[in-house]
């Protein structure tokens, strides 16, 4: 009788343990999806790699990547609530945050832009840019870099024509057909232009400016903190994938993503990708100074809350492939 009682108690204990385990499993919080807006630039490539290689699936995160060809379309999507966050540039982020509070940058990105002169323009050096048409995207890194390059070249902004061509593919087409003389372009568009005989005079790397970052709405940072943390962890794993895999594998991903030939993809000089880090405050201050000089923002504006100080960027790159056994 005693043995029977002990067996019954043991059975009940084991059953209780299994029930408890099952309850913990079913009540685990499922990550919400995250929607991120991207421009057709190299800044977001680690996010793309993480998405294409199933890294986010391994992290249990559904990521929706939405592509835009202009900063205006991207910003409008954020204001309409269609995306949680986006890769942006600091001038755009400042102007958007000033007029539509609730946006914060959490990390900087690695990317660059090349100043391409049309092969039909006859422009081979910066001194020849006076009275030429240099296409810009107003209030973005493109206009910022154009102003900086002209200043360094001894050219006043009023000595050039700056038509606004916000759509990146359209800027490339107009450059190819000689409808504009020059413009800053990101890759792969810069490499496409150079491969067709157009010339790069300088890049933002040589100008030593790094003005792109990943920003999220205040609501997303509050409601999707765990999801955004996983998103950045995936970004870091994407960086590690790029660093540890062959150039052929990476070029194949580039070709598929941007719908270009693999031969052209192999010509693209990738940025020196690094793990996620906080935005450079000096770059932010330089952006504010430029915008104030252009009378785009009030003199008293100091970029309050532009950088989120509460979000902890996951700097460390975890193992690859990610360990999902825990």
N, C-alpha and C positions, 0 to 999 in steps of 0.2 A: 504493500500500500504506500509505504514511504517512497519507494522507488518510482512508483507511478505518479505520485504527487510531484516529485522532483522533475520527472520528464515533462509533465504538464507545464510546470513553471518555466522550464528551459525553453519549451516550444513557444510559449507566450512571449518570452523575452526576445527570442530570435525574430518572431513575427513583428514585435514592436519595433525592433531595430530596422528591419526592412521597410516597415511603414514609414518610419521617421526619415530614412534615406530617400524614399520615393517622394515624400512631401517636400524635402529640401530641393530635390531636382526640379520638381514641377513648379516651385515658387521662385526659381532663379529669375532674375530680371533679364528679359530679352532686350538686346540693344535695338534702339530705334534706327531707322535709316538716316543717312546724312546726304544732302545734295550740295555739291560743290560746283561753282561756276568756273570755267577755265577759258582762257584765251588761247589761240593757236600759237603758243610760244613754248620754249624749253623749260620755263619756270615750273610748270606742272607735270613734267615728264615723270618724276618719281611717283607721283600719285597715279599716273596712268599705268606705269609698270606694275605697281602694287595691285591695281585693279585687274589688269590683263593676266597676271601670273597667279591669280587666285590667293594672293596674300590676305586680302580683306576677307575672303571666304574663310580662311583659316583662323582669322581673328574674330569670326562671328559677326562681322559688320557688313551691312548692305550699303554700298556707296554708289550714288548716282552722279555721274560726271556730265555736266551740261556745257556744251561748247558755244562760245560766242566769238564773232569776228570783230566786234567793236566794244570799246569800254562803255559807250552809252547804252547799248543793249544789255550788257552785263549788269550795269548799275540799276537799270530799270527793272530787271528781273529780281534783284535783291529787294528793291523797294516794294515790289508786288508780292513778295513772300514766296516766290517760285524756287528760290535757292536759300540754303542756310548760310552759306559763306561763299567766298570767291578768292581767287588769286587776283590781286589788284596792284596798283602802284600807289606810292605814298601821296602824290598830288591828288589823284582821284579819290583816295580814301579820306583825305582832309576835307575836300570840297563836299563829299557825300555826307561825312559825319557832321560837318558844320550845318548843313541845311536839313539833314535827316538824322538826328541823333539816334544812337543805338547801334553803332558800328564800332568794332574794335579789332585792331591788328594783333595777332598772337605770335606770329613767326615771320622771319624774312625768308625769301626764296632766292635761289641762285639762277640768274638769267642775265642775258645781255642783249643789246641791240646794236646793229651796225648801220653806220651812215652810208647809204648807197647813192652814188651819183649815176645818172642814166648814161649809157654809152652814147646816146644821141645828144647829150648836153654839151659835150666838150669840156666838162669840168673834171680836171684831174688833181686839183689842189684847192684847199679851202679859200684862198684869196680870190678865186674865180666865182665865188658864190654870190657876190653882190649883184643885186637886181634879178636874181634867179628865183624860181618858185620852188620852195621847199615845203612839201606837204607835212602837216602835223595832225595830231589828234589833240584838240584844245583841252588844256587843264590836266594833261597826263604826263607821264614820263617822257613821251615823245616830244612834246613841246619844251619841257624842261631841258632835255638833253640838247635839243636844237639851239635853244638860247645859250646854253653853256658853251657849246662848240663854237657858235658864232662869236661870242665874247672872247674866247681864247684865241680866235683867229683874227681879232681886231675888226669885226664886222658888227655894226649896230643893227638891232632888230628891225629898225625902220628902213634899213638898206636892202632887205629881202622881202619877198612876197611869201606869206605863209597861208596858203589855202588849207581849209580843214577838210581832210579826207579821213574819216574815222574808221572805215572798213579797211582792215589790213590787206585782204586780197585785192581790193580796188586800188589801193596805193601802189601795190606791186604792178598791176596792169598798166596804170597810168605812167609809172616809171618806165616800163618796158616800151611803151609806145611814144615816149618822149613828151607826154602831156604835162609832166612835172620834171624838174631837173634833178631833184634829190629828195631823200626822206630817210628817217631812221626806220629800220625794219628788224623784226625778230627772226630767228630761225624757226622753221625752215625757209621762210620767204627770202631772207638775206642770201642764203646759199643758192636758192633757185635763181635769184637775180645775178649773183656773181658767176654762176655757171653759164649764164647766157651772155656774158661779156660785160656786164655792168661792174662798176668799181666800188670797193669799200674804202672810204677815206679814213675812218676812225670808228671805234666802238665805245660803248659806255664803259667797258673794262678799262680801256686806255684813258678815258675821262675820269676813271676811279669813282664812279657813282653806282650805287646798288639800291634801287628804289622800288623793288617789288616785294610783296609780302602776302600772306594769307590772312584774311579777315573774316569775322563772323558777326552775325547780328547778336545783340545783347540777349535776345530771347533764346537763341540757339546755345549760347554759352551757358545760360542758366539751366535750360531744359535738357541739353544733350552733352553735358560735360564728359561723361564716360565715353560717349560715341566719338567726340572730337579728339579725346585722348587716344583712342584706338586708331582714328584716322591718321594722326601724326605718327604713331608707332608704325603704321603701315607705310607712311612716307619714308621713314628712316630705313625700313626694310627694302623699299624701292631703291633708295640710295645705295644700300649695300649690294643689291642685285646688280645695279649698273657697274659698281666698282669691281665685282668679283666674277662677272660673266664676260665672255668674249665680245669683242667689238662687233663680230658678225651677228651674234644673237641680239645685241642691242640695236644694231642697224636694222635688223629685220623688224623689231618692234616699232622703230621709228617709221619705217616704210609703211607698215600696216596702219599705224595711227594717223599719219599725215597724208596717206595715199600718194606716196611718191615712190620712185624707183629705188631699189636697194643701192644702186650705184650712186645716186644722189644722196641717199641717207648716209652713206659712208663718208661723204665729203663734209658733213656737218660736224663742227667742232663743239662738242658738248661742254656745258659749263662744268666747273669743278664743284660737283655736288657735295654738300656737307650735311651732317645731321641737323635736324631742326634747331634753330636758335632764335632768341628774341630779336626784334627789330633793333637796328642801330639808332640810338637816340640822336646822334649827330646828323645822320641822314634825314631824320624827321625835322630837326631844327633847320637844316639847309632848305628843306622843302617849304617850311613855313616862311622863311626869309624870302624865298623866290616868289611865293604866292602873294606876300604882302607888297613886294616891289611891283607886282603886276596889278595891285589893287583888287585881287580876287577874294581876299579875306580881310576882316577887320584887323587893325593894328594891335588890338588888345588880345586877340585870339592866340592861345598858347598850345593848342592841340590837346586840351583837357580830355582825358579818357580815351584818346585815340589808340593808345597801347593798353591792352588789358593786362593789369598787374596781378590779377587773382588767378589766372589760368597758369598752371604749371606745365611748361613745355617738356614732354618726355625726351630729354636729350639723348639718353643712352640708346644705341642701336641694339635691339634684342637679337637672339640667334636666328639664323635663316636655315631652313624654313622655320617659321614660328612654332614653338612648343605648345601644343593645344591639349596636352594630357592633363594639365592642372585644372 
